[in-house]
Amino acid sequence: MIDLSLILAAGVASGTVLLFAAVGEIFAERAGVLNLGVEGMMLMGAVAGFSVAASTGNPWVGLTIAMVAGGALSLIHAVVTIHLRADQVISGLALTFLGSGVARVLGDGLSNAGAIQTLPRLTVPLLSQIPVLGPVLFRDQSILTYVGFLLVPVAWYWIDRTRPGLNLRAVGERPSAADAQGVDVVRVRYAYVVVGGLLAGLAGATITLAISPGWFGDQTVAGRGWIAVGLVIFAQWSPIRAAIGAYLFGAIFRFILDLQGVRSILGVDNPFQAGRSATFFLEMLPYAFVVLVVVIGSREALRRRVGAPAALGIPYVRGERGA
Amino acid sequence: MIHLEPRGQPPFWLSPVLTVTAVVIALVVGAIVLALVGGDPVRSYLHIVDAAFGDIGVVSDTMVKATPLILTGLACALAFRMRLWNIGAEGQFLLGAWGASFVVLGLGLPEATPAIVLIPAMMLAGALAGALWGSIPGILRARLGVNEIITTLMLNYIALAWVQFWVFGPWSEGGFQQTATFPREAWLPRLTDFGKDIPFFSGLTTHLGLVFALIASAILWVVVARTRWGYEMRLIGDNAAAARYAGIDIRRYIVVVFVVSGALAGLAGMSEVAGSVHRLQDRISPGYGFTAIIIAYLAHLGPWRVVLASILFGALILAGREIQPSGVPAMIQGIILFCLIVADVFTRYRVVAGRPAATAA
C-alpha cells in the first residue's frame, strides 16, 4: 500500500525549490525590478552547489557557493537595469541564457561525478507526532525544507510589518515618494535584486544538494525557474500565497514522478509509466497548470484592482516623470 | 561623479558602430571565460570560422541553419515591435514542424501525392499550427491581461512534450525517437537537386526555405514600414496610451500580431522538417526560438538586419555543435545579448562626468 503521507512529504520537499525561487523573485519585484533570470540563476546555483560539494565533500560549502553564484549573477542584472536603465525583460532573458550557458560549461563532465554528501535530514521531535500533518511536514525532511517553513513568515513579516519592508514597498510602488522620504532607491533595489539572486541560488542548490542530487544539464532545473516567476503572479506578490502555490506545484511534480514509476493502478496497466509515449501528457501537466494559475491570478488582479507593484519594470531616475 | 544623460537624436553611425563593438567585446569576453574554464578560445573561434565559412559547402550549411533563425527571428521582431514579449517562438516552431509532419504522416494521403500539392499543404499546416499556438497567449493577453512571457514559455514546454509524444509513440520508427523519412515529394527542393544541370550546386544543401525566409523579410519590411497597419502597430508599441486615444483597437492588434508571429515561427518549423531534416524527431530544434530573441534584438527589430544576424548565429550554431563543452554557444549568446543591451544604453544616453544639471528633465 502506498503511504500517502510519504508522497505528500516528498511534495513539500520538492515545493521548497519553488518556494525559495518565488520568494526571492517577490523581493526583487516588490522593489520594482523584474528579474526573468531566475532559471539561469537556479542553474548556476545548482551546478555551483553540486560541483563544490562533490570536490570538497562538504555540502554546506556547496550551499554557500551556490548562493554566492546566484547572487553574483543577479548583480549583473542589477547593474544593467538599475544603473544603466536597460529594459528589465531583455536583461532578465539574457541572464537566463548566460546562466544556463555558463552552468552547462561548468557542469561539463559533472554528470559522472557520482554520489555526493547531501545536506542532513532530520525529524522534529514533538511536531512530527501531530496526526496527519506531522509526518507530512516534520518527518525526515531535509534541513532546507525547514528553512523554507521559516522563510515564509519571516518574508511576510519583513515586507508587511517592518520599517525596511515599508521602504521596500515604497520603492516598488512610488520610488519618487520614497526618494523624497530619504530612502536610497538605488541601494534598496540593488539589495533586493541580490536577495532574489541569493534565494534563486539556494533554490538551485536545494535541487542538487537535497531533493535530487546530480547534474543533468538544463534538465536539472527543467523550467522550474520560470514556474517560480509564474507563481509570483499567481501569488499576487505575497509570500504566503507563494508558499501555497509552491507546495501545490511541488506535490504535482512529485505526483507525476511517482505515477511514472507505477506499472499498474488497481490492476489496470498504467499508460503513463516512464517509457510509454503517453507519459509526455503527464509531463505537460505542471506547465499547463502554470498557465491556468496565471490566468486565475490575472483575473483576480483585474477584479480586485490589485496587482503588480506600480513601478515594476520602470527604471528610476530622480526628477524624471513616469514613476 | 558619472551619470547618464539622454541623447536627442543619436548620430546615424552610432548604433551600427556600437552594435559591432558589442559583438566584438562579447566574443573577447567569451574567449576569456573559455580560457578560464580550461578551453582553448583561439582554436574554438578559428574552428567556428572555418566550420561555418571555410568553403562553399559549409557556407551552404550555414545558410541552412540561418533559414529557421530568420523566420523565428522575424516572428520575435514583429512581436517585440509592439512590445509583446513572445518568448514562445520555440514552441510555435515545434508545432509548425508537427503540423507539416501531420500532413505527411497523419492525413493518409495517397502514396505518390505530387509535391505541388504536398508542399503547399505542409506550409499551410505548419503556419496554421504555429498561428494556433501563438493565438493562445495572444488571446489571453488581449482578453484577460495575462502576462504573455509566462504563457509563451510554458507553451514551449507543452509543445516539446507534444512532439515527443508523437515521435516516441504513434509516429515512432522502430522504437527510435523519430519518424520515418518523408517521401521525396515532401522535400523542399535543394540546390544539390539541380546539380546535374549546374555542377557547382551539387552537394549544396541550401533549400527553398531560405527563399521563404527572404520573401517573409521583404513582406514584413513593407508591411511594418510602409502600411497603415504597420504604422498603427508601431504606434501601439511606442505609445500605447496615444494609440488608445487615437481609437486603435489595441486588443485586436495583440491577437493578430501573435497569430502572425506564430505563423512565421510555424513556417520555420515546416521549412526545417521539409527542407533539412526530412522527418520529425525529438530535439528537432537546438533552441532556434530562443536564439531568435537575441537575433531580433541584435537586428534592432529590422527585417533585413534579422537576415544578417541570423547568418551570424547560424554559423555559431553550426560550428558550435562540435565545440566542447556543449554550453559554450549558449554562453556566448548570453554574453552577446548583455553586450548589446549595454551598447543600446550608450545609444540612448551619453555618459557625462560631473554633477547632473540642475535643470534636468
Contacts between the chains, C-beta under 8 A, distances in Angstrom:
chain1	res1	chain2	res2	distance
A	36	B	149	6.7
A	40	B	334	7.8
A	76	B	338	6.9
A	80	B	338	6.9
A	80	B	341	5.9
A	80	B	342	6.7
A	80	B	345	7.9
A	84	B	4	7.3
A	84	B	341	7.8
A	84	B	342	6.3
A	84	B	345	4.4
A	85	B	4	6.8
A	85	B	345	6.7
A	85	B	349	7.4
A	86	B	341	4.7
A	86	B	342	7.2
A	86	B	344	6.7
A	86	B	345	5.4
A	87	B	341	7.4
A	89	B	85	5.7
A	89	B	149	7.0
A	90	B	297	6.2
A	90	B	337	7.3
A	90	B	341	6.1
A	91	B	338	7.5
A	91	B	341	5.7
A	93	B	87	7.1
A	93	B	293	6.1
A	93	B	337	7.3
A	94	B	334	5.7
A	94	B	337	3.9
A	94	B	338	4.9
A	94	B	341	6.3
A	95	B	334	7.6
A	96	B	334	7.8
A	97	B	290	7.2
A	97	B	294	7.3
A	97	B	330	6.1
A	97	B	331	8.0
A	97	B	333	5.3
A	97	B	334	3.5
A	97	B	337	6.0
A	98	B	331	6.6
A	98	B	334	3.0
A	98	B	335	6.4
A	98	B	337	7.6
A	98	B	338	6.6
A	99	B	334	7.4
A	100	B	327	7.3
A	100	B	330	5.9
A	100	B	334	7.7
A	101	B	327	4.8
A	101	B	328	7.3
A	101	B	329	7.5
A	101	B	330	3.4
A	101	B	331	2.9
A	101	B	332	7.2
A	101	B	333	6.7
A	101	B	334	5.0
A	102	B	33	7.2
A	102	B	327	7.0
A	102	B	331	5.2
A	102	B	334	7.5
A	103	B	327	6.9
A	104	B	325	6.5
A	104	B	326	6.1
A	104	B	327	2.6
A	104	B	330	6.4
A	104	B	331	7.5
A	105	B	33	7.6
A	105	B	34	8.0
A	105	B	37	5.5
A	105	B	325	4.9
A	105	B	327	4.1
A	105	B	328	6.1
A	105	B	331	5.6
A	106	B	37	6.7
A	106	B	327	7.9
A	107	B	325	8.0
A	107	B	327	7.5
A	108	B	324	7.0
A	108	B	325	3.4
A	108	B	326	7.3
A	108	B	327	7.1
A	109	B	325	7.8
A	217	B	326	7.9
A	223	B	153	7.5
A	223	B	154	7.9
A	223	B	157	5.4
A	226	B	150	7.0
A	226	B	153	5.0
A	226	B	154	7.2
A	227	B	154	7.9
A	229	B	149	7.8
A	229	B	150	6.3
A	230	B	150	4.4
A	230	B	154	7.0
A	233	B	147	5.9
A	233	B	150	6.7
A	276	B	169	7.8
A	277	B	164	7.8
A	277	B	165	5.2
A	277	B	166	7.9
A	277	B	168	4.4
A	277	B	169	2.7
A	277	B	170	7.3
A	277	B	172	7.5
A	278	B	165	7.2
A	278	B	169	7.2
A	280	B	161	4.2
A	280	B	162	7.2
A	280	B	164	4.8
A	280	B	165	4.0
A	280	B	168	7.0
A	280	B	169	7.9
A	281	B	161	7.2
A	281	B	165	6.6
A	283	B	157	8.0
A	283	B	161	4.7
A	283	B	164	8.0
A	284	B	157	7.3
A	284	B	158	4.7
A	284	B	161	4.6
A	284	B	162	7.2
A	287	B	154	4.3
A	287	B	155	7.6
A	287	B	157	4.2
A	287	B	158	5.1
A	287	B	161	7.9
A	288	B	154	7.2
A	288	B	158	6.0
A	290	B	150	6.7
A	290	B	154	4.9
A	291	B	140	7.8
A	291	B	150	7.6
A	291	B	151	5.4
A	291	B	154	5.1
A	291	B	155	7.3
A	294	B	146	5.8
A	294	B	147	6.4
A	294	B	150	5.2
A	294	B	151	6.6
A	295	B	140	6.3
A	295	B	144	6.1
A	295	B	146	5.4
A	298	B	140	8.0
A	298	B	144	5.3
A	298	B	145	5.3
A	298	B	146	4.5
A	298	B	147	7.0
A	299	B	144	5.9
A	301	B	145	7.5
A	302	B	144	7.1
A	302	B	145	5.9
A	318	B	356	8.0
A	319	B	356	7.9
A	319	B	360	5.2
A	319	B	361	4.6
A	320	B	360	7.7
A	320	B	361	5.1
A	321	B	361	7.1
